[in-house]
Amino acid sequence: MSQEKEIETSPNVDMQDADSSGQTKRKRSEKSSTPVTQFTIRNPPWSYIQLSLITNTPNYQLDALTAHLHLRAALSQFLGLHGTAIPIDILKLHDSDVHIRVPREDASALVIAVGGWVGKTGEGWRVKNSGCWGAGLHSSAGADLFK
C-alpha cells in the first residue's frame, strides 16, 4: 500500500506536485473573480472647438441663433452645400465665446472655414482651442462647460 498525502490549497497559489517520474509539475492556479479590462478609444466620434467672435461693435451680445447663422455662413462660403450639411451642436455661449461639437472627421474643415470667414459687417471667428475631448478645452479642465 502506498501512502497518500492530502494537501490543502488556497486559491491563487501555485502548488508543485511530483508525478510518477519524479519531475515536478505546476498546477494551474485559480483565477481571480474580478477580471481586469483595458481598452483604448482610438477614434472618438466628436471634436470640440472653442471659438470667439471678433466684432467691431462694442458690447456685442451673441446668441445661439446668431452664432449658428454665422457658422453656417462660413461653412457655406468655404464648402458650399457640403458645408451646410455638417451638423453643429452649440454647447455653451459666454459673451463672445462659443463651445461647439462637430463630428471628428468634419472638424478640420470647420476650423479652416471659420478661420477665413469675414462677415458683412467685418465680424470673424477666432479659433481658441480644439480637441477630441471636451474637458480639455478650458483652463479649468472643462468644469464650467456645463454650468
Backbone hydrogen bonds, N-H to C=O, Kabsch-Sander energy under -0.5 kcal/mol:
donor,donor_aa,acceptor,acceptor_aa,energy
7,I,5,K,-0.6
8,E,6,E,-0.5
13,V,10,S,-1.0
17,D,25,K,-2.0
19,D,23,Q,-2.5
22,G,19,D,-1.7
25,K,17,D,-2.8
27,K,15,M,-2.0
37,T,35,P,-0.5
42,R,40,T,-0.9
47,S,102,V,-2.9
48,Y,131,G,-3.8
49,I,100,I,-2.3
50,Q,129,N,-3.2
51,L,49,I,-0.6
51,L,98,V,-3.1
52,S,126,R,-2.2
53,L,96,S,-2.5
54,I,124,G,-3.6
55,T,53,L,-0.6
60,Y,57,T,-0.8
62,L,60,Y,-0.7
62,L,95,D,-0.6
67,A,63,D,-2.4
68,H,64,A,-2.4
69,L,65,L,-2.4
70,H,66,T,-2.5
71,L,67,A,-2.3
72,R,68,H,-2.5
73,A,69,L,-2.3
74,A,70,H,-2.1
75,L,71,L,-2.3
76,S,72,R,-2.7
77,Q,73,A,-2.3
78,F,74,A,-1.9
79,L,75,L,-3.0
80,G,76,S,-1.6
82,H,79,L,-1.0
83,G,80,G,-0.5
84,T,80,G,-1.2
85,A,81,L,-0.6
85,A,82,H,-0.6
86,I,83,G,-1.1
89,D,101,R,-2.5
90,I,88,I,-0.5
91,L,89,D,-0.7
91,L,99,H,-2.8
92,K,99,H,-1.5
94,H,97,D,-2.5
97,D,94,H,-2.8
98,V,51,L,-2.9
99,H,92,K,-2.6
100,I,49,I,-2.9
100,I,98,V,-0.5
101,R,89,D,-2.3
102,V,47,S,-2.4
104,R,45,P,-2.1
106,D,103,P,-1.7
107,A,103,P,-0.6
107,A,104,R,-1.0
110,L,106,D,-2.0
111,V,107,A,-2.5
112,I,108,S,-2.1
113,A,109,A,-2.4
114,V,110,L,-2.8
115,G,111,V,-1.7
116,G,112,I,-1.2
117,W,114,V,-0.6
119,G,123,E,-3.3
122,G,119,G,-1.3
124,G,54,I,-2.1
125,W,114,V,-0.8
125,W,117,W,-0.6
126,R,52,S,-2.6
128,K,50,Q,-2.5
128,K,126,R,-0.7
129,N,50,Q,-1.5
131,G,48,Y,-2.1
134,G,132,C,-0.5
136,G,133,W,-1.2
137,L,134,G,-1.4
138,H,135,A,-0.6
141,A,138,H,-1.7
143,A,140,S,-1.3
145,L,142,G,-1.3
147,K,144,D,-1.0
